[in-house]
Amino acid sequence: MAIKSFDVKVLDEILENMVATVGKSKDEIYKISESCRNDLQRTIEELNKVKEMVDNIIDEGDRLESDVRVARKRLSEVSMYFNRYTEEEVRHAYENAHNLQMKLTMTRQIEKQLRDKRDDLERKLIGLQETIDRADQLVTQVSVVLNYLTGDLKDVYEFIKDAKEKQEFGLKIIEAQEEERKHISREIHDGPAQMLANVMMRSDLIEKIYEQDGIDAALLEIRQLKKSVRDALYEVRHIIYDLRPMTLDDLGLVPTLKKYLQTIEDYYQTAKIMFVYIGEDRRIASKMEVALFRMIQESVQNAMKHANANTIQVKLEMMKNRITALIKDDGIGFDQSQRKEGSFGLLGMKERVELLDGALTVDSKPGRGTTVIISIPL
């Protein structure tokens, strides 16, 4: 089989397109944040005016209540000594008490309306601030994705370019990497990018909805906006985990695995993942932590995507001189004698294990699930 020459420019172009897509999404988040900040300032100004009106109407109501008490006292006196007063004086006493009571009732109704409007504006302020905070968090997460795309992944290309003695396998890795980049690009385009475009459109509509349909409709749209931002943040975090969890360098293999398995279980919602760790919780060499995490990640994702499994067991055992990982699912299994064309997942896992002087065992049959055992000497 002829081996085609490795063209780094093609992969660089794909990476540049991905960086441009994520960068555009980041700019859109900035625009959403700025729009919300402007709306926040307008709402603060409106709230201050409403609070001033509430204070004034309360003072007016208190004054009217005092006048009503005086008028009622006068009316009571007129009614008690009816014969002492003229018809005009009696009529005036009744009309004055009635008019003051009507004014007081209307004033209290206006006061209630202003209080409700004040409360709605205060809730709107809270919602806008939460949206701004979410947008700022999302910008941070997207920046992390950009750092991975412009940093770690380019280093992989340079490493593969220099690995002349393993050209065939290197080309297979590149093919797999290219497919993964396209997959990530599609995930960003179909997930966060679409969600952010929807958030941007909705943020532009909130003010119009408020003016046309009132505060309730605007608050409903803000709640939908918050949900869209939350969903976009969740999708970005999932992409980050697929690239490289930040906790792997900070906390180590076990905490990262626990978090990753919980995340992927919540993401796919198709199978229950049970994780068991045996042995002393200690750090091992960074290259071993990365390799083990990637191999477990590959095995679990294969079970999630292809095995139709209901349960996946992940067991990690740390011994004095060896660490062993077992990944077992109750899915449909596969025929090990038949290799799927264009799939290099197991080949990549074997290469990683061999580099660490370890051993990889895969046991699977159609209808009987799959068991993967990874053993690496420390």
N, C-alpha and C positions, 0 to 999 in steps of 0.2 A: 504494500500500500504506500503510495507516494505521500510524503508529508509536505504540506504547504508551508511557506515561510511565514514567520510570525510578524504580523503588522501591528506595531504598537500604536500607530496613528489612528487606526480604526477604534481601538479601545479608548484612546485619549479623547476622540471625538464623542464617543458615547458618554464618557465621564463628564465632558464639558457640557453636553446637553442636559445631563442630570443635574449638574451644579447650577445651570441656568434656570432649570425648572424649580428647584428648591429655592434659589435666590429670588425668583419672581414671587413665590409663595411668601417668602419672608417680607418682601416689599408690600404685598397685599395686607399682611398682618399689621404692618406699621400704619397703613392707611386706615384700617379698621380701628386701631388704637387711637389715632389722632381724631377720627370722626367721633368716637365715644368721648374723648376728652373735651372736644368742643361742645358736645351735647351736655356733658356733665357741667361745664361752666354756665351754659344757658339755664340749666335746671336749677343750679345754685342761686342764680340771680332771680329766677321766677319764685323760688321757694322763699327767699328773703322778702320779696314783695308780699307774698301771701301771708307770711308770718306777721308782717306789719299790719295788714288788713285784718287779720284775726285779732290782734291786740286792740285795734280801734273798735271793731264791732263788739268785742267783749265789754269795753268801757261804755259804749253806747247802750248795750243791753243792761248793764248795771244801773246806768242813769235812768233808763226807762222803768226798770223795776222799782226804783225809788219813787218815781212819779206815779206809777200805778198804785203803789201802797197809799200815797197821799190822796189820789183820786178815789180809791175805794173807801178810805176813811171818810172823805167828804160825802160820798154817795150814801154811806151807812148813816151818817148824821142827817142827811136830807130825808132819807126814807123813814128814820125814826121819828123826826119832828116834821112830818110832811106839811102840816097846816101852817107852820111858821114861814114857809118859803113860797115865793111866787112860782107860777107854772114855768116861767122862763128859767128861773134858777134850778128847778128840779130837772127840766129837760137838759140844761147845760151840764149838770152834774152827771146825768146818765150818759150823754154823748161823749163827754170828756173821758170818763172811765172806759167806755167802749173803744174809743179811738186809741187811747194809750195802750190798752190790752192788745189791740190788733197790731200796732206798731211793734210791741214787745214780741209778739208771736212771729212776725215776719223777720225781726232782727235775729231771733234765736234760730230760725230756719237758715238764714244767710250764714250765721255763725257756724252751724253744723256743716253746711256745704263747704265753707272755707276750711274748716278743720279736716274734712274728708280729703279735700284737694291737697292740703298741706301734708297729710299722711301719705297720700299717693305719691307726691313728689319726693318725700323722704325715702319711700320704698324704691322709687325709680333711681334715686341717687345710689342706693346700695347695689341695685342691679347693674348700673353702669360701671361702678367701681369694680365689681366682681368681673365684669366683662373685660375691663382694662387690665386687671391683674392676670386673668387667663391669657389674654393676648400677649402680655409681657412674658409669661411662662412659656407660651408656645414659641415666641421668638427665640428664647434661650434654647429650647429643644431643637428647633430648626437649625440654629447656629451649630449645635453639636453635630447634627447630620452633615452640615456643610464641611465641618472640620474633618469628619471621617472621609467624606468624598474627596476632599482636596489633600488629605494627608496620608492616612494609613493605606488606602487603596492604591495610590500611586506607587507607594513603596513595593507593593505586591508586583506591580508591572515590571519594575526595575529588577526585582529578584528573578522573576521568570525569564526576563530577557537575557540575564547573565548565566542562566542554568543551561549551557549548551550541551552538557553531557547527558541531560534528560529531556531532550527536545520533544520527543513524542509525548511523554507524560505531561511535560510543560504545556504543550499545545492543547492537550485535553483539559488541563486545569483552566487555561485561558477560555476555552469554549464554555466550560461550566461557569466561570466567572462572568463571562459576557451575558449568558442567559440569566444569571442572578442579578446583574446590573439592570437588565431589561425588566426583570420581575420587580425590582425595587422601584425602577422608574414608573412602571405601570401602577404599582401600589401608591406611589406618591401622587401620580396624576389622577388616578381613580379615587383615591382616599383624601388625604389632606388638601390637595390642590382644589378638588371639586368642592370640598366642604368649605374651604376658605373663600372661594368664589361666591358660594351661597351666603356665607356670613357677610361678606362685603355688600352683596346686593340687599340683604335684609337690613343691614345697618343703615343703608341709604333710605330705606323705606320707613324706618321707625318714626322719624319726624313727621312724614306725610300722614302716616297712619294715625299718629297722635292728633294732628290737626283735623283730620277728616272724621275719624271714628271715636276719638276720645282716649282717655288714659288707660281704660281697661284693655282695649285692643292693642295699644302700644306696649303695655306690660306683657301681654300674651306673646307679642312678637319678640320682646326682649328675652323672655324665658326660652323661646325656641332658638334665639341667637346664642344664649348660653349653652344650650344643649349641643348646638353645632360646633361651637368652640371646644367643648369638652370632648366630643367625638373626634375632632381633628387632632387634639392633643393625645388622645389614646392611640390613634393610628400612628402618629409620629413616634411615640414611645415604643410601639411594636416594631417599627422599622429600625430604631436605634438598637433594640435588643437583638435583632437579626444581624446587625453589623458587628457590634461588640458591646456587651453590657459594661457600663462604667464601673459597676461594683466588683468586677472580676479582679481588677488591679488593686482596688481599695480594700475589699473585704475577703477576697479569696473564692475558692471554688464552691464550697458548700452553700454559703448564703446566696451566691449568685444562682446556683442551680435551683434552690428553693424558689427564689423569686421568678426565675425564668419559667419553670414548670407551672407555677401558678398563673403566670401571664399567658402562656400558650394555651393552657386549659381554658381560661376565660375567653381567649380570643376565638378558638375553634368551637368550643362548647359541644364537642362530639364525643369525647372520651374522658373518663376519670383517670387522673394521674396520681399514683401513690408513690411517694418518695421516702426511702429509708436510708439512714446513714449510720454506719457502724464503725466504731474506732475513735481514736483521738482526733479532735477537731484542730488540725494544725495546718499551716501553710506549707506547700511544696514548691518546687521550682516553677517559675512563671511559665516557661515553655510547656511544662507538663499540665499546668492548670488550663492553659489555653487549648492544648491538644485534646485533653479529656472533655472539656466543655464542648468543643466543636464536634467531637465524635458522638457524645451523648445528644447534643442538639440535632445532629444529622439523623440519628436513630429515632429519636422521638418525633421529629417532623415527618420522617418516612411513615411511621406508624399512624400519625394523625392524617396525613394526606392520602395514603395509598392502602392502608391495611383495613380500613373500616372497623377499627377496634373499639370496644366498649370500655376496656380497662388497659392501662399501661402502667407497668411496674418499673420503677427506677431504683436500683439499689447500689449504693456506693460504700465500699468497705476499705478503710485505711488500716493497713497492717504496718509492722515495723519496717519491712523492706520491700513492700509491694502495695499497690493500690489497684483495686478491681472494681469495675463498673458492670452492672447487669441491667439490660433494658429488655423487657419482655412484654409482649402484647398478645391479646386473644383475638387478633384479626384474621384475615383471610389467608395470610401466609403467601409464599411464592415458591416456584420451582427454581432451586439454586443452580440447576444445570443450564437454565436459559437466562441470558443476560439481556436486559432491556437496552435497545440501541440508543446511544447518546447519553446513557446514564453512567456517571462515574462516581456516585456517592460512596459505594463500598470500596472502590479502587482508591479513592482519596483517603478513606479511613485506614486502609491497610498501609498506605504509604506513611501516614502519620505515626502509626503504631511501630512500624519498622524503624523509623528514625529515632524512636525512643527505646529501641530494643525490647519492645513488648510483643504481645500476642493478641490476635483478634479471632474470635470464633463466632460464626453465624450459623444458627440452626433454624431452618424454616421448611415447612411443607405446606402445600395447598390445603387450606381448611384447618390448619393446626397452629396458626399464629407464628410469631417470629421471636427468637431469643438471640440477643447480641451480648457477648461477653468480651470485655476489654480488660487486659491485665498488663500493667506497666511496672517494671522494677523501679524502686526509689534509690 
